[in-house]
Amino acid sequence: MFLFRKSEKLLFVKMNLYTEYMNEKDKMKKIKALYEQVDDYFIKEYFDLDSMKNPDWKIEVLEGLLEGKKPYELEHYDDVLEKYPQKEEFVLGDVHDLFDKL
């Protein structure tokens, strides 16, 4: 079991080195492959697979999660949640509707 984990870490190191020299198409393939392996609610809900904004950050976050790091340990975790609502206007609209009904 220990040897498997050690080789797994070596694979991540090699993947990280390769990432620096990848083109955008290769990065998108890698992001999609990593995304399929990650089991994180916020990533699955708010991660934009079609966006090429900050692909290196996306790869870094996805690899970090696969390595077992927690979201607060990943510098760009919040940055890759592109679909997360920036403003909570929907709450204000609901509150105004509620007051109108009173």
HUUR-V461728 format. One record per backbone hydrogen bond with DSSP energy under -0.5 kcal/mol. NH is the residue of the N-H (numbers start at 1). CO is the residue of the C=O. If there is no record, write none. Layout:
# HUUR-V461728
nh:NH co:CO
nh:NH co:CO
This chain:
# HUUR-V461728
nh:5 co:1
nh:6 co:2
nh:7 co:3
nh:8 co:4
nh:9 co:5
nh:10 co:6
nh:11 co:7
nh:12 co:8
nh:13 co:9
nh:14 co:10
nh:15 co:11
nh:16 co:12
nh:17 co:13
nh:18 co:14
nh:19 co:15
nh:20 co:16
nh:20 co:17
nh:21 co:18
nh:22 co:19
nh:27 co:23
nh:28 co:24
nh:29 co:25
nh:30 co:26
nh:31 co:27
nh:32 co:28
nh:33 co:29
nh:34 co:30
nh:35 co:31
nh:36 co:32
nh:37 co:33
nh:37 co:34
nh:38 co:34
nh:44 co:40
nh:45 co:41
nh:46 co:42
nh:47 co:43
nh:48 co:80
nh:49 co:47
nh:51 co:48
nh:55 co:52
nh:58 co:54
nh:59 co:55
nh:60 co:56
nh:61 co:57
nh:62 co:58
nh:63 co:59
nh:64 co:60
nh:65 co:61
nh:66 co:62
nh:67 co:63
nh:68 co:65
nh:69 co:64
nh:73 co:70
nh:74 co:71
nh:75 co:73
nh:77 co:74
nh:80 co:76
nh:80 co:77
nh:81 co:78
nh:82 co:80
nh:83 co:46
nh:84 co:81
nh:89 co:87
nh:91 co:88
nh:92 co:88
nh:93 co:89
nh:94 co:90
nh:95 co:91
nh:96 co:92
nh:97 co:93
nh:98 co:94
nh:99 co:95
nh:100 co:96
nh:101 co:97
nh:102 co:98
nh:102 co:99
